[in-house]
Amino acid sequence: MNIKMKYTAWLLSFFLLSGCSLKESSPITEYMLSANPVGAVSSSPYRNKAIKVTYPDSLKEKLSRSINYSYSLSDRGTYQNSQWVNAVPRLIQGSVIEALDQSHIFKGVLPFSSTVYEDYRLESTVYDFSHHVRGEESYAIVSIRFTLIDTKTGRMTKTRKFSYKEYTRTVDAKGFVAAANVAMSKLARDLVNWLR
């Protein structure tokens, strides 16, 4: 076997072994955003109205399936082996639709993609949805502004910013997700009380 063939065999072996080692990397853990169920309200001025919940906008950073963390006001990072099952705005939209549907405040609660006519539209802006680690403290921040719009007039009916800080039991993605779910449960309850 000449030098050229030995080099080719060595190079081929290197690439094959590299491919195998990549397959053995740590698996990605996927997490779901889930809020506790909310109770149905006894009465509501919107009982015969339909509402559409829009896809949330992000005020500061692009929100995707990545789970974000920060160690200061200026740095940002994402967990490498953990992610959400869907993009964060889609999960927030789904949680809000589910909470409003359970509350029976409106006759119909629809995603914005629906072609059905709606009486109201609920828009939202995400200010922060990430894991904060500051010295010895580790906590989830969920901060979202909601705006209720009357689609007949195009006017804002009301708006409110909901912000929650929930401490984590562990300083990792799993700890953040558990704390974020607690915050989303509080948000769902408070949003229903605010809208009714």
C-alpha positions, -999 to 999 in steps of 0.1 A, spaced: 0 0 0 15 33 -10 15 65 10 -14 81 -9 -36 51 -2 -26 50 34 -34 87 38 -68 82 21 -76 53 44 -66 72 74 -87 103 64 -117 81 57 -114 64 91 -111 98 108 -143 110 92 -162 78 100 -151 79 136 -160 116 139 -195 108 126 -199 81 152 -188 103 181 -213 130 170 -242 106 172 -232 97 208 -236 133 220 -260 141 248 -297 139 237 -317 171 237 -344 173 264 -376 190 253 -399 209 278 -435 219 276 -449 251 290 -480 242 311 -501 263 334 -525 249 360 -561 249 348 -582 279 357 -618 278 369 -648 290 350 -662 324 359 -698 328 370 -705 359 349 -688 380 322 -698 410 300 -681 392 271 -702 360 274 -716 363 239 -684 376 223 -655 360 204 -618 368 209 -587 361 189 -554 357 207 -525 370 186 -490 355 183 -469 374 209 -442 399 199 -409 401 217 -397 435 230 -360 428 234 -348 395 219 -358 368 194 -378 341 210 -374 306 196 -373 270 210 -341 279 229 -342 282 266 -325 315 275 -305 324 306 -284 354 317 -258 361 344 -261 399 341 -281 426 324 -257 425 294 -250 388 287 -273 362 273 -270 325 266 -290 294 257 -290 259 271 -273 235 246 -290 202 255 -325 216 265 -352 233 245 -389 240 243 -411 216 223 -422 246 202 -413 283 199 -419 303 231 -444 327 215 -465 297 202 -464 281 237 -475 314 254 -503 319 228 -515 283 234 -514 287 272 -535 319 270 -560 304 246 -564 274 269 -568 296 301 -595 318 284 -613 288 270 -614 272 305 -626 304 321 -657 307 297 -653 345 297 -659 345 260 -682 326 237 -653 316 215 -615 318 220 -596 315 187 -560 317 174 -553 347 152 -550 325 121 -587 317 123 -610 332 96 -639 335 120 -649 371 128 -640 383 163 -654 410 186 -621 414 205 -584 408 199 -559 401 226 -524 413 217 -493 406 238 -457 417 240 -430 396 258 -407 418 279 -387 389 294 -391 351 295 -358 337 307 -337 322 335 -318 348 356 -288 338 377 -275 366 399 -249 356 424 -265 331 447 -300 337 433 -316 317 405 -351 326 392 -374 326 363 -387 359 350 -420 360 330 -430 395 320 -457 401 294 -480 430 285 -515 423 272 -537 447 253 -575 441 247 -587 457 215 -623 462 204 -622 452 167 -653 472 158 -638 505 168 -601 495 166 -596 511 200 -577 498 230 -602 487 257 -575 481 284 -539 471 288 -518 457 316 -483 443 322 -480 411 342 -446 403 357 -435 374 379 -403 363 395 -402 326 406 -371 312 423 -358 279 409 -349 248 429 -320 240 406 -297 262 385 -304 245 352 -330 243 324 -352 219 344 -353 242 374 -361 272 352 -389 254 334 -406 243 367 -404 279 379 -417 293 346 -447 270 347 -455 283 382 -453 319 368 -475 310 339 -501 295 362 -502 328 381 -504 347 349 -533 326 336 -552 332 368 -545 369 369 -552 374 332 -587 358 336 -594 380 367 -583 411 348 -604 403 317 -636 394 336 
